[in-house]
Amino acid sequence: MSSTLLVYLHGFRSSPRSSKAVMTEQAIAALSTPTNPIEWYCPQLLASPKDSMEMVTHHINQSNADQ
């Protein structure tokens, strides 16, 4: 079954619990269905942009979503 990975990158001074991130997560959950699943990924970004990108890239590569 195909699936979609949606990666939401908030600002470096923001968080995955910001109002925009939470509202977006809820909207994605409402759109996700058993036949069209959407995996939501909104990590807490690290202080280092380089380390953050490595973390996000690792998650994308480990995901079962279509690539």
Sine and cosine of phi, psi and omega as CSV:
sin_phi,cos_phi,sin_psi,cos_psi,sin_omega,cos_omega
0.00,0.00,0.67,-0.75,0.02,-1.00
-0.99,0.16,0.46,-0.89,0.05,-1.00
-0.57,-0.82,0.29,-0.96,-0.02,-1.00
-0.88,-0.47,0.69,-0.73,0.11,-0.99
-0.96,-0.27,0.85,-0.52,0.05,-1.00
-0.95,-0.31,0.89,-0.45,-0.01,-1.00
-0.98,-0.21,0.85,-0.52,0.01,-1.00
-0.93,-0.36,0.90,-0.44,0.02,-1.00
-0.96,-0.29,0.94,-0.33,0.03,-1.00
-0.98,0.20,0.11,-0.99,0.04,-1.00
-0.92,0.39,0.36,-0.93,-0.04,-1.00
-0.92,0.39,-0.32,0.95,0.05,-1.00
-0.97,-0.26,0.26,0.96,0.00,-1.00
-0.92,-0.39,-0.25,-0.97,-0.01,-1.00
-0.46,-0.89,0.24,-0.97,0.06,-1.00
-0.91,0.41,-0.23,0.97,-0.01,-1.00
-0.99,-0.17,0.19,0.98,0.05,-1.00
-0.90,0.44,0.36,-0.93,-0.04,-1.00
-0.87,0.49,-0.64,0.77,0.01,-1.00
-0.91,0.42,-0.68,0.74,-0.01,-1.00
-0.91,0.42,-0.67,0.74,-0.01,-1.00
-0.91,0.40,-0.70,0.72,0.02,-1.00
-0.90,0.45,-0.64,0.77,0.03,-1.00
-0.91,0.40,-0.68,0.73,0.04,-1.00
-0.85,0.52,-0.68,0.73,0.01,-1.00
-0.91,0.42,-0.64,0.77,0.02,-1.00
-0.91,0.41,-0.66,0.75,0.03,-1.00
-0.91,0.42,-0.65,0.76,0.03,-1.00
-0.87,0.49,-0.62,0.79,0.01,-1.00
-0.94,0.35,-0.50,0.87,0.00,-1.00
-0.99,0.11,-0.41,0.91,-0.04,-1.00
-0.95,0.32,0.69,-0.73,0.02,-1.00
-0.75,-0.66,0.28,-0.96,0.05,-1.00
-0.86,0.51,-0.52,0.85,0.00,-1.00
-1.00,0.01,-0.25,0.97,0.04,-1.00
-0.64,-0.77,0.94,0.35,-0.07,-1.00
-0.95,0.32,0.59,-0.80,0.05,-1.00
-0.84,-0.54,0.87,-0.50,0.06,-1.00
-1.00,0.01,0.82,-0.57,0.00,-1.00
-0.99,-0.10,0.76,-0.66,0.05,-1.00
-0.69,-0.73,0.93,-0.37,0.02,-1.00
-0.71,-0.70,1.00,0.08,-0.10,-1.00
-0.98,0.19,0.38,-0.92,0.20,-0.98
-0.96,0.27,0.90,-0.44,-0.05,-1.00
-0.96,0.29,0.53,-0.85,-0.01,-1.00
-0.99,0.11,0.21,-0.98,-0.01,-1.00
-0.90,0.44,-0.52,0.85,-0.02,-1.00
-1.00,-0.04,0.86,-0.52,0.08,-1.00
-0.84,0.54,-0.63,0.78,0.01,-1.00
-0.88,0.47,-0.73,0.68,0.01,-1.00
-0.91,0.42,-0.61,0.80,0.04,-1.00
-0.89,0.46,-0.70,0.71,0.01,-1.00
-0.91,0.42,-0.62,0.79,0.05,-1.00
-0.89,0.45,-0.66,0.75,0.00,-1.00
-0.90,0.44,-0.72,0.69,-0.02,-1.00
-0.92,0.40,-0.70,0.72,0.03,-1.00
-0.87,0.49,-0.66,0.75,0.03,-1.00
-0.87,0.49,-0.71,0.71,0.00,-1.00
-0.88,0.47,-0.69,0.72,0.02,-1.00
-0.87,0.49,-0.70,0.71,-0.01,-1.00
-0.92,0.40,-0.46,0.89,0.01,-1.00
-1.00,0.05,-0.22,0.98,-0.06,-1.00
-0.94,0.35,0.49,-0.87,0.09,-1.00
-1.00,0.02,0.07,1.00,-0.02,-1.00
-0.93,0.36,0.39,-0.92,0.06,-1.00
-0.86,0.50,0.58,-0.81,0.04,-1.00
-0.78,-0.62,0.00,0.00,0.00,0.00
